[in-house]
Amino acid sequence: MIGLLLTGGGARAAYQVGVLVAIAHALRKRGEGQDLSGHPFKILCGTSAGALNIATLASHPEGFLSAVLHLERIWSSFRAEQVFVADNIGLASSTGKWLSALTLGWLSGHTPKALLDTSPLRRLLSRELDLSQIDRHLEARDLHAVAVTASSYSSGEHLTFYSAPKALEPWQRAKRKAIRSLMTIEHLLASSAIPVLFPPVALQVEGQTQWFGDGAMRQVAPISPAIHLGAKAILAIGTRSTEQDVATAEHATQTQTQPSLAQIGGHALAGLFLDSLSSDAEQLARTNEVIRLLDPQARTKSGLREVALLQINPSEALEPIALSFRLHLPWMLRKLFGRVGATEARGAVLLSYLLFEQGFTNALIELGKRDAHAMMDTILAFIDRHS
């Protein structure tokens, strides 16, 4: 049984869509009994923007190919105003509230919860997703499990909310646990609530109200939910460029001047979104090595099993691509980003997370398609081996 894991990354998650489109078309073209009315990936797990992509795949009324094409349609026509209030008046109001809170907030007692108003994203998800379809797919066994993650500001725990057959019991580890739950728009907004930028979301957990933010926070083991849910192999699509490209991009933008706010914010978001998958993949590889050293009896007694992992990540640095589309931002947003240095080379990491504009997202979709085509033989062999 193969799991699909989609990580976070804001607007960078458009890359995942390109990879999935290429895989879906390759499966259709090859045929050979591949039934795209179902799902080649039976376990779907997502974090942050990856959770939104997972929910779209899981809730589409038709099969994998139709779901992927629906996802492509959404991302290929993206505008920032579909994610957060981006018009001049709305942004002026948001930034004005922050400035007044920092200066005269003690007079009114009002403290804003986030820099941006994400009510447009709520409307987009409500319009495009029918989450009741997830249960239908589970009952028909088109899917085995669906999970999204979020981080609780209230308890400090990292939670995985999952829908699956009752035989799959919740699990718990240090500061992280699973909660069986029907998937709602609130879960998706919570998982994708980038700290400071997007407002926290309230969810009911075991009879108590907790406030949640982006699932990438405190996510030390992003591969773990798919394994707990029964995956014997996992295809993980990230939004992190190869180490060489990242190093080259960072070296090219290094200066001796004091870092801008955007550079600091981009560095923080890079650590939030990009570091945990690679370290967890290394841990999984070591665990697999240990399991292979065990004799059959010891392996059975341990309860451990090998889990195959195939990672797909951007072959190019995404920051230069984001810079080339910076003028596509709405005027007020471009001015705001410019003031904090996000439209400069050294602040482009932050820009790449928030550039929800169709020029940039289409460029990432095309990059995802190219990267997937370049390793399609490996991808198809992986699917065949573990289906």
Salt bridges, closest charged atoms under 4 A:
GLU32 OE1 - ARG30 NE 3.80
GLU72 OE2 - LYS369 NZ 2.92
GLU128 OE1 - HIS70 NE2 2.87
GLU128 OE1 - ARG73 NH2 2.88
GLU128 OE2 - ARG127 NE 3.87
ASP142 OD2 - HIS137 ND1 3.48
GLU157 OE1 - LYS177 NZ 3.72
GLU186 OE2 - ARG122 NH1 2.31
GLU206 OE1 - LYS177 NZ 3.34
GLU243 OE2 - ARG240 NH2 2.89
ASP275 OD1 - ARG240 NH1 3.86
GLU306 OE1 - ARG292 NH1 2.65
GLU306 OE2 - ARG299 NH1 3.99
GLU316 OE2 - ARG370 NH2 3.61
GLU319 OE2 - ARG12 NH2 2.76
GLU344 OE1 - ARG346 NE 3.42
GLU357 OE1 - ARG79 NE 2.64
GLU366 OE2 - LYS369 NZ 3.42
ASP384 OD2 - ARG30 NH1 2.77
